[in-house]
Amino acid sequence: MRVLVATQLAGSYSKIAGEIIPRLVSSNIDVMVVSIPPSILPLQWKVGDLCYCVKGKNVKFVFNIRRREDLQAITAFHPDAVLNIYEPTMLVLKDILFAASTLKDTAVREGAPFIGYFTLDHYPLRGRGQAQILDNLFDFVIPVTSYEGRLARERLSRCKVVEPVPYGVDHAVYNPSAWSASPMGRKLKEVREFKVIYVGTGSPYKDPGRWYRVVGEVARRGVPVRGVLKLSTAVGTSDMPADVSVLEDVNQLAGKIEYVLGWLDDRELAALVSACDVFLTLSTAEGFCLAALEAQACGLPVVLPDIPQLREVYGDSALYVKREGTWYSGLGGFYVTSSVEDAVEKLVLLYEDAGFRKEMQARSLANAKRYSWDESAAKIIKILESVAGRR
């Protein structure tokens, strides 16, 4: 079977694709990778890294679908299926939609199903126009939770919604002792403060300002707290709502925040996370929150926004922050924000009650064991074989 995989070369979706693609190759599936959006060079996903992942197997990259020779290479590949792994909200951008539509034209000519594997409850299904794009473009979508699957079936008519395939975690990398394999992890582990970590972007919908407020309030409650921010975007870029010094000053956190910027490989990221004490996100919208699952695999209690799909993934293994207030996305969506006071109470409880903290650590580890990339990839392969077999 030949599978064309369209994915981002940066961000969390490149990481997800980087877990799925080697497993496709290991199952003797011929793979070609196409950059969405088109790119002359990869950003954070170097060619050498992927070639190493697939143990020297021949995986061809196409970085710019606008180039005639690249488009010819895609056509000559004759895919049996096209698997799209990228942020679906990008499809509202004209250049991205053009690139995806070009791939869809190739799929139609080959009689190959056009399949999406991504989270669906952020913007994609909330805006009528965006849902229409998904419905027109994709033949099948693979949701990551049952909640999103039900929502997709309500909003999509032409596109078929298959059974959900959750994300996974590499337990050989993400585990409670991962900190010991890295100088960065060992150094952070020696810090005796109560270390609260967030991993992700500083995008407004992630509500980073509220995260600072919570950590600041925890400090004012007498907890010797150290905030750890692992941001995939640089401080001060347009993704951040304000200069971080302002957020530190307003919340009296000067000298109490550790910043780790840019892309880390999985071993370095696992070392950083496992050296901390608790994972906290107050995002207004999440589809799965893979970073929280990886934190659980490292033995951290996780404190999450109370969102239906997160309840499905994490069950009673997480602490959920009450929702209050709204945030307007600017794209037609209103999202509920998290209670600062409730988040503070949960963090203080975890700090003060060692027995409760130990119980939540055990629940985190037990929940993380339910997910693996091997199982996720096996399910995706089964779906590919099923839908490609309808040609």
C-alpha positions in Angstrom: 0.0 0.0 0.0 1.2 3.5 -0.8 0.2 6.3 1.6 0.8 10.0 1.0 1.1 11.8 4.3 0.5 15.5 4.4 1.7 17.2 7.6 3.2 20.3 9.1 7.0 20.4 9.6 6.7 22.3 12.9 4.6 22.1 16.0 2.6 19.3 17.7 1.2 17.8 14.5 4.7 17.2 13.2 5.4 15.3 16.4 2.2 13.2 15.9 3.2 12.5 12.3 6.7 11.7 13.4 5.2 8.9 15.6 2.9 7.5 13.0 5.1 7.6 9.9 7.9 5.3 11.2 5.2 2.8 12.2 3.6 2.9 8.8 7.1 2.2 7.2 7.7 -0.6 9.7 4.5 -2.2 8.5 5.9 -2.3 4.9 3.7 0.7 3.8 5.4 2.9 1.1 5.2 6.5 2.4 5.7 9.9 0.8 5.6 13.0 3.0 4.3 16.4 1.8 4.7 19.6 3.7 1.5 21.5 4.6 2.0 24.5 4.4 4.4 24.3 1.4 7.9 25.0 2.6 11.3 25.2 0.8 13.0 23.8 3.9 11.7 22.0 7.0 11.5 24.2 10.0 11.8 22.0 13.1 11.6 18.6 11.5 15.0 18.0 9.8 15.3 15.4 7.0 18.0 13.6 8.9 15.8 13.1 12.0 13.0 11.4 10.0 15.4 9.3 8.0 16.9 8.1 11.3 13.4 7.4 12.7 12.6 5.1 9.8 16.0 3.3 9.9 17.1 4.3 6.5 13.9 3.3 4.6 13.3 5.5 1.6 10.8 8.1 2.5 10.6 10.9 -0.1 9.9 14.5 1.0 8.0 17.0 -1.0 8.5 20.5 0.5 6.8 22.7 -2.0 3.7 21.4 -3.8 3.7 24.6 -6.0 6.9 23.4 -7.8 6.1 21.4 -10.9 8.6 18.7 -10.3 7.3 18.1 -6.8 3.7 17.9 -8.1 4.9 15.4 -10.7 6.6 13.4 -8.0 3.3 13.2 -6.1 1.4 12.1 -9.2 4.0 9.5 -10.0 3.7 8.1 -6.5 0.2 6.8 -7.2 -1.1 6.9 -3.6 -3.6 4.4 -2.4 -4.6 6.8 0.4 -3.8 10.4 1.4 -3.5 10.9 5.2 -3.6 14.5 6.4 -2.0 15.2 9.8 -2.0 19.0 10.5 -3.9 21.7 12.2 -7.3 21.8 10.4 -7.9 25.5 11.2 -5.2 26.3 8.7 -7.5 25.4 5.9 -9.2 28.8 6.2 -6.0 30.3 4.8 -6.1 30.5 1.0 -2.6 29.1 0.4 -3.2 26.2 2.7 -6.5 25.3 1.2 -5.0 25.5 -2.3 -2.3 23.1 -1.3 -4.8 20.7 0.3 -7.1 20.9 -2.7 -4.3 20.1 -5.0 -3.6 17.0 -3.0 -7.3 16.2 -3.1 -7.3 16.4 -6.9 -4.4 13.9 -7.0 -6.4 11.6 -4.7 -9.5 11.9 -6.9 -7.5 11.0 -10.0 -6.1 8.0 -8.2 -9.3 7.0 -6.6 -7.6 7.3 -3.3 -9.5 8.3 -0.1 -8.6 11.7 1.4 -8.4 11.2 5.1 -7.9 13.7 8.0 -6.5 12.7 11.4 -6.7 15.6 13.8 -8.6 17.1 16.7 -12.0 18.5 15.8 -13.5 20.5 18.7 -11.3 23.6 18.5 -12.4 26.0 15.7 -13.1 23.5 12.8 -16.6 22.4 13.7 -17.7 25.5 15.5 -17.7 27.8 12.5 -20.1 26.9 9.7 -17.7 27.9 7.0 -14.9 25.9 8.4 -17.0 22.8 8.9 -18.1 23.1 5.3 -14.5 23.1 4.1 -13.9 19.9 6.0 -17.0 18.3 4.7 -16.2 19.2 1.1 -12.5 18.3 1.2 -12.3 15.1 3.2 -13.7 11.7 2.5 -13.0 10.4 6.0 -12.0 12.0 9.3 -10.4 10.1 12.2 -11.3 11.9 15.4 -9.1 11.4 18.5 -12.0 11.1 21.0 -15.6 9.8 20.9 -16.9 13.2 21.9 -15.4 14.8 18.9 -16.6 11.9 16.7 -20.2 12.6 17.8 -19.8 16.3 17.2 -18.4 15.7 13.8 -21.3 13.4 12.8 -23.7 16.2 13.7 -21.8 18.8 11.6 -20.6 16.8 8.6 -22.8 15.2 6.0 -20.7 14.1 3.1 -17.5 13.2 5.0 -17.6 9.9 6.9 -16.5 9.9 10.5 -14.7 6.7 11.5 -14.0 5.3 15.0 -11.7 7.5 17.1 -8.0 6.8 17.3 -6.5 8.5 20.4 -2.9 9.8 20.5 -0.3 7.7 22.3 2.8 8.1 24.4 6.3 6.4 24.2 6.7 4.9 27.6 10.4 4.1 26.9 11.0 7.8 26.7 8.3 9.4 29.0 8.7 7.9 32.4 9.3 9.1 36.0 13.1 8.6 35.8 13.5 10.4 32.4 15.0 13.5 34.2 18.2 11.5 35.1 19.2 11.1 31.4 19.7 14.8 30.7 21.8 17.6 32.3 18.8 19.9 32.0 16.6 17.4 33.9 19.1 16.7 36.6 19.7 20.4 37.2 15.9 21.1 37.4 15.3 18.1 39.7 17.7 19.6 42.2 15.5 22.7 42.6 13.6 22.2 45.8 10.7 24.5 44.9 7.2 23.2 43.9 7.6 23.1 40.1 4.5 23.8 38.0 5.0 23.2 34.3 3.2 24.1 31.2 4.1 22.7 27.7 2.7 24.3 24.6 2.4 27.6 22.7 1.7 31.0 24.1 -1.3 31.4 21.8 -4.1 33.5 23.3 -6.6 30.6 23.4 -4.1 28.8 25.6 -4.7 31.6 28.1 -1.1 32.0 29.3 -2.0 35.1 31.2 -4.3 33.2 33.5 -1.5 30.6 34.1 0.7 33.4 35.4 -2.1 34.6 37.6 -2.6 31.1 39.1 1.1 30.6 39.8 1.3 34.1 41.3 -1.6 33.4 43.6 0.0 30.1 44.7 3.2 32.0 45.6 1.2 34.5 47.6 -0.3 31.6 49.6 3.2 30.8 50.9 4.0 28.0 48.5 7.6 28.0 47.3 6.6 27.7 43.7 8.7 27.7 40.6 6.9 28.1 37.3 8.3 26.2 34.3 7.2 27.3 30.8 8.2 25.2 27.9 7.1 27.3 24.9 7.4 26.2 21.3 7.2 29.9 20.3 9.7 32.5 21.2 8.9 34.9 24.0 7.7 38.2 22.7 6.4 36.9 19.4 2.9 37.6 18.2 1.8 34.3 19.8 2.3 35.8 23.2 -0.3 38.2 24.6 2.3 40.5 26.2 5.9 40.8 27.1 6.6 38.2 29.7 8.2 40.8 32.1 4.8 42.5 32.3 3.1 39.2 33.2 5.8 38.5 35.8 5.7 42.0 37.4 1.9 42.1 37.6 1.8 38.7 39.3 4.9 39.3 41.5 6.8 36.4 39.8 10.1 38.1 38.9 12.8 35.4 39.2 10.2 32.6 39.8 9.7 31.5 36.2 12.0 29.2 34.2 11.7 29.5 30.4 12.6 26.7 28.0 12.1 27.9 24.4 12.0 26.2 21.0 11.9 22.6 20.0 13.2 19.8 22.2 13.5 16.2 21.1 11.4 13.8 23.1 14.2 12.7 25.5 15.0 16.3 26.4 11.3 17.1 26.8 10.7 14.1 28.9 13.7 15.0 31.1 12.3 18.5 31.6 8.7 17.3 32.4 9.7 14.5 34.8 11.8 16.9 36.8 8.7 18.9 37.7 6.0 18.3 40.3 2.7 19.1 38.5 1.4 19.9 35.0 -1.0 22.8 34.7 -2.9 24.1 31.6 -5.8 26.5 31.6 -6.4 26.5 27.9 -9.8 27.5 26.7 -9.9 24.8 24.0 -8.2 21.4 23.8 -8.9 18.3 21.7 -6.7 15.8 23.6 -3.8 17.7 25.3 -1.0 15.3 24.4 1.4 17.2 26.7 -0.7 16.3 29.7 -0.6 12.6 28.8 3.1 12.7 28.4 3.3 14.4 31.8 1.2 11.6 33.3 3.6 9.1 31.9 6.3 10.9 33.8 4.3 10.5 37.0 3.0 14.1 37.3 -0.4 14.9 38.6 -2.2 17.0 36.0 -4.6 20.0 36.5 -6.7 20.6 33.4 -9.6 22.7 32.2 -13.0 21.0 32.6 -13.6 20.1 28.9 -15.7 17.1 27.8 -13.1 15.5 25.6 -10.4 15.8 28.4 -12.8 14.1 30.8 -13.0 11.3 28.3 -9.2 10.9 27.9 -8.2 11.5 31.6 -11.2 10.4 33.6 -10.5 10.5 37.3 -6.8 10.6 36.8 -6.8 14.4 36.5 -8.0 17.3 38.5 -10.4 19.6 36.6 -10.6 23.4 37.1 -14.1 24.9 37.3 -15.1 26.9 34.2 -16.2 30.5 34.5 -16.3 33.6 32.2 -15.9 33.6 28.4 -13.2 34.4 25.9 -14.0 35.6 22.4 -11.6 34.1 19.8 -12.1 36.8 17.2 -13.1 34.1 14.7 -16.7 33.8 15.8 -16.2 31.5 18.8 -16.8 32.1 22.5 -14.9 29.8 24.9 -15.2 29.3 28.6 -12.3 30.3 30.8 -11.1 28.6 34.0 -11.4 29.7 37.5 -8.2 31.1 39.0 -9.3 30.5 42.5 -10.2 26.9 41.9 -6.9 26.2 40.1 -5.0 27.8 43.0 -6.9 25.6 45.5 -6.0 22.4 43.6 -2.3 23.3 43.3 -2.1 24.2 47.0 -3.8 20.9 47.9 -1.3 19.0 45.8 1.6 20.8 47.5 0.3 20.5 51.1 -1.1 16.9 51.0 1.7 14.5 50.2 -0.7 11.5 50.4 -3.1 13.0 47.9 -0.2 14.0 45.6 1.1 10.4 45.7 -2.4 9.1 44.9 -2.7 11.4 41.9 0.8 10.4 40.7 -0.4 6.8 40.7 -3.6 7.6 38.8 -1.5 9.5 36.2 0.7 6.6 35.6 -2.2 4.1 35.4 -4.0 6.3 32.9 -1.0 6.9 30.7 -0.5 3.1 30.4 -3.8 2.9 28.5 -2.3 4.8 25.5 0.6 3.9 23.2 1.7 5.0 19.7 2.0 1.4 18.6 -1.7 0.8 19.3 -2.7 4.1 17.7 -0.7 3.4 14.5 -2.1 -0.1 14.3 -5.6 1.3 14.3 -4.8 3.9 11.7 -3.2 1.2 9.5 -6.4 -0.9 9.8 -8.5 2.1 8.8 -6.2 2.8 5.8 -6.4 -0.8 4.7 -10.2 -0.7 5.0 -10.9 2.5 3.1 -8.2 2.1 0.5 -9.6 -1.4 -0.2 -12.8 0.2 -1.4 -11.1 1.5 -4.5 
